[in-house]
Amino acid sequence: MPGSLMPAFPRIIANFAMSLDGKISTRLRVPSSFTSANDKHRLRKIRASGDAVLVGRKTAETDSMSLCLNDAALQNDRIRRGLPAQPLRAIVSGNGAISPSCKVFSSPGSDILLFSSSAMPEAKQSAFREIPGLSLFTPTAFSLAATLEILLSQFGAKTVVCEGGPTLFRSLLALGAIDELYLTVAPFLVGGSDAPTLTGSSPDFLNEPTQFSLLEATGKEDEIFLHYRRKLP
């Protein structure tokens, strides 16, 4: 609409690893283990660049993630830049299906922000409210756009690093919210029509293509490391 204001989103950086045939995990949605230690270090460096790390419910559960920054050198570098030692941990679970026993909720680290909706049963909401350092957001309906606005306006997260999964990444693309993409291409073929790609396993096309410009391409240990920026219209 003419005169309407665009939503205020953080700068969002996505970071993924994929096989040569474009798969980011197996058909069973278990974590991919086909990248090197060098790529794992790269992940930590990218994570350290954010004010918050953002993941979806399935990624948090299947990857058994702590979302912590367990690297003293990177923590000290953040402190020297006037930042907390670790970025905030943000998780989205629109239908409230995430379990309070998920590893991230018992892992020490930065505060956790859980974005869901009133679809989450009240008993489960009460369990989450008992977890130290966790803030729960349960509006009537989940909104990814509102989540991004809250991260920026209430928590000062100017840069958010998205680490998956593909459903969340696809939704961020639909909002036009992805600014940069880091992609590691690993020297393996996975196969399988049910194994998700970067934008999931849906047969549907995106509403419209999103074009990126290549900023950097390097290689090490048979892997290719790519860095893209979204090309604006």
C-alpha positions in Angstrom: 0.0 0.0 0.0 1.3 3.5 -0.8 2.6 5.2 2.3 2.8 2.0 4.3 5.9 1.4 6.3 8.2 -1.6 5.6 8.7 -3.8 8.7 12.0 -3.3 10.5 14.0 -6.5 10.3 17.5 -7.3 11.5 20.2 -8.0 9.0 19.9 -11.8 8.5 22.8 -14.0 7.6 22.0 -17.7 6.7 24.6 -20.4 7.1 24.2 -23.9 5.6 26.3 -26.9 4.4 25.1 -29.1 1.6 26.2 -32.1 -0.4 27.2 -31.9 -4.1 23.6 -32.8 -5.0 22.2 -30.0 -2.9 21.1 -32.0 0.2 21.4 -30.4 3.6 20.5 -33.6 5.6 19.3 -37.1 5.0 15.7 -38.1 4.4 15.4 -39.0 8.1 16.3 -35.3 8.9 19.3 -36.4 11.0 22.2 -33.9 11.2 24.6 -34.0 8.3 28.1 -35.0 9.3 29.8 -34.7 5.9 31.7 -31.4 6.5 35.2 -31.0 7.9 36.5 -29.6 11.2 37.5 -26.5 9.1 33.8 -26.0 8.2 32.8 -26.4 11.9 35.2 -23.6 12.8 33.8 -21.5 10.0 30.3 -22.1 11.5 31.5 -20.8 14.9 33.1 -17.7 13.3 29.8 -16.9 11.5 27.8 -17.6 14.6 30.1 -15.2 16.5 29.2 -12.4 14.1 25.6 -12.3 15.2 23.7 -10.6 18.0 21.4 -13.6 17.9 21.3 -17.1 16.4 18.0 -18.2 15.0 16.8 -21.8 14.4 13.5 -23.6 13.8 12.1 -26.3 16.1 13.1 -29.3 14.0 16.7 -28.1 13.7 17.0 -27.5 17.4 15.7 -31.0 18.2 17.2 -33.2 15.5 20.6 -31.5 15.6 20.7 -31.6 19.4 22.0 -28.1 19.3 23.2 -26.0 22.3 23.5 -22.9 20.1 26.5 -21.9 22.3 29.7 -20.3 21.2 32.2 -22.6 22.9 35.3 -20.9 21.6 37.2 -18.7 24.1 39.0 -16.8 21.3 35.8 -15.9 19.6 34.1 -15.0 22.9 37.0 -12.7 23.8 36.9 -11.0 20.4 33.2 -10.3 20.9 33.9 -8.8 24.3 36.6 -6.6 22.8 34.0 -5.3 20.3 31.7 -4.4 23.2 29.4 -7.4 22.7 28.2 -10.1 25.1 30.5 -13.2 25.0 27.8 -15.2 23.3 24.9 -14.2 21.0 21.3 -14.7 22.1 19.7 -18.0 21.2 16.3 -17.7 19.4 14.1 -20.6 18.5 10.8 -20.6 16.6 8.1 -23.2 17.1 4.9 -21.8 15.6 2.7 -24.7 16.8 4.4 -25.2 20.1 5.5 -28.7 19.4 9.0 -28.2 20.8 9.8 -30.2 23.9 11.1 -28.6 27.1 13.6 -31.5 27.3 15.4 -30.4 24.1 19.1 -30.1 24.7 19.3 -26.4 24.1 17.2 -25.6 27.2 19.5 -27.4 29.6 22.8 -26.1 27.9 24.5 -23.2 29.7 25.0 -20.1 27.6 23.3 -17.0 26.6 19.6 -16.2 27.2 17.1 -18.1 25.1 14.1 -16.6 23.3 11.3 -19.0 22.3 8.8 -17.8 19.8 5.6 -19.8 19.6 1.8 -19.2 19.8 -1.1 -19.9 22.1 -1.4 -23.2 20.3 1.2 -24.4 22.8 -0.6 -26.2 25.7 -0.7 -24.2 28.9 1.1 -26.9 30.8 4.0 -26.8 28.4 4.0 -23.0 28.6 4.3 -23.3 32.4 7.2 -25.7 32.0 9.1 -23.3 29.8 8.5 -20.4 32.2 10.4 -22.4 34.8 13.6 -22.5 32.7 16.1 -19.9 33.8 17.1 -17.4 31.2 14.3 -18.3 28.8 11.7 -15.8 27.5 8.5 -17.2 26.0 6.4 -15.4 23.4 3.0 -16.9 22.8 0.7 -14.6 20.8 -2.6 -15.8 19.5 -0.9 -16.7 16.2 2.7 -17.1 15.3 4.3 -14.5 13.0 7.8 -14.8 11.7 7.7 -11.1 10.8 6.8 -10.1 14.3 9.5 -12.4 15.7 12.1 -10.5 13.6 10.8 -7.1 14.7 10.9 -8.2 18.4 14.5 -9.4 18.0 15.5 -6.0 16.7 13.3 -3.6 18.7 13.3 -5.4 22.1 16.6 -7.2 22.2 18.8 -5.0 19.9 19.6 -7.9 17.6 20.8 -5.9 14.6 22.4 -9.0 13.0 20.8 -12.5 13.2 22.5 -15.7 12.0 20.0 -18.3 10.8 21.3 -21.9 11.0 18.3 -23.6 9.7 16.3 -25.5 9.0 15.1 -25.3 5.4 11.5 -24.5 6.4 12.6 -21.5 8.3 15.0 -20.4 5.6 12.3 -20.7 3.0 9.9 -18.6 5.1 12.6 -15.9 5.6 13.1 -15.9 1.8 9.4 -15.3 1.3 9.6 -12.3 3.6 12.5 -10.9 1.7 14.5 -11.0 4.9 17.7 -12.9 3.9 20.6 -10.5 3.4 23.6 -12.8 3.1 24.1 -16.6 2.6 27.2 -18.6 3.6 27.2 -22.0 1.9 29.6 -24.9 2.3 29.6 -27.5 -0.5 30.9 -30.8 0.7 32.4 -33.5 -1.6 29.6 -36.1 -1.1 26.5 -37.3 -2.9 23.6 -38.1 -0.8 20.7 -38.8 -3.1 17.0 -39.4 -2.3 14.0 -37.3 -3.3 12.9 -37.0 0.3 16.2 -35.5 1.6 15.7 -31.8 1.9 17.5 -29.2 -0.1 18.3 -25.6 1.1 14.6 -24.7 0.6 13.1 -27.9 1.9 11.6 -30.9 0.2 8.4 -29.2 -1.0 7.8 -29.7 -4.8 6.5 -26.2 -5.1 8.5 -23.4 -6.5 9.2 -20.3 -4.5 6.7 -17.4 -5.1 9.5 -15.7 -7.0 13.3 -16.4 -7.5 15.7 -14.6 -5.1 18.9 -13.6 -6.8 22.3 -13.4 -5.0 25.7 -11.9 -5.9 28.8 -14.0 -5.1 31.1 -12.1 -2.8 33.7 -14.8 -2.1 34.6 -18.4 -3.1 37.4 -20.4 -1.5 38.3 -24.0 -1.2 40.0 -26.3 1.3 40.0 -30.0 2.0 37.9 -30.7 -1.1 35.2 -28.3 0.2 34.0 -25.1 -1.4 33.1 -22.1 0.8 30.7 -19.6 -0.8 29.5 -16.2 0.5 26.6 -14.5 -1.2 24.7 -11.2 -0.8 21.1 -10.9 -1.9 20.8 -8.8 -5.0 18.3 -6.0 -4.5 15.8 -5.1 -7.2 
